[in-house]
């Protein structure tokens, strides 16, 4: 993004960063054990990016269509709140998050990777997709990361927002 890029203003306005889980905070892989337990791989660098946003006063949240104990645990480790899981209607859940957090839709970044995320991506102020998102999602976004979901895409978004706000250097000292 260049200084003249209109999406820089979108990134600068972010007060709430919302993340889908599968394909965004993870690479979309689900490991299912013999007892039906689900394991998900999370990226430590993405987690540090989330903490950097929080340090600079940007709230972070999760909005996922699936329910998982692994997500509940990871969200708690990162102090991400609110956490909405099992959302059949992501747009309605997004609007609830906006009201709960006292922000405007245009002050929200949302990172999604698949078709159920489209309505939120079209409603939020800064729509972002990881590099490996489906084509229709990528084309609906303001920004597509160079990194894939679960492999640094979240960190890339976090640093972009902080850079736009002139807070990246300070945030790195988490």
Secondary structure as UniProt FT lines:
FT   TURN            3..4
FT   HELIX           6..12
FT   STRAND          16..19
FT   HELIX           21..25
FT   STRAND          31..32
FT   TURN            34..35
FT   STRAND          38..39
FT   HELIX           44..55
FT   TURN            56..57
FT   STRAND          59..63
FT   HELIX           69..77
FT   TURN            78..79
FT   STRAND          83..84
FT   HELIX           90..101
FT   HELIX           105..107
FT   STRAND          108..111
FT   HELIX           115..117
FT   HELIX           118..123
FT   STRAND          126..129
FT   TURN            131..132
FT   HELIX           135..140
FT   STRAND          143..144
FT   TURN            149..152
FT   HELIX           153..164
FT   TURN            165..166
FT   HELIX           168..171
FT   TURN            172..173
//
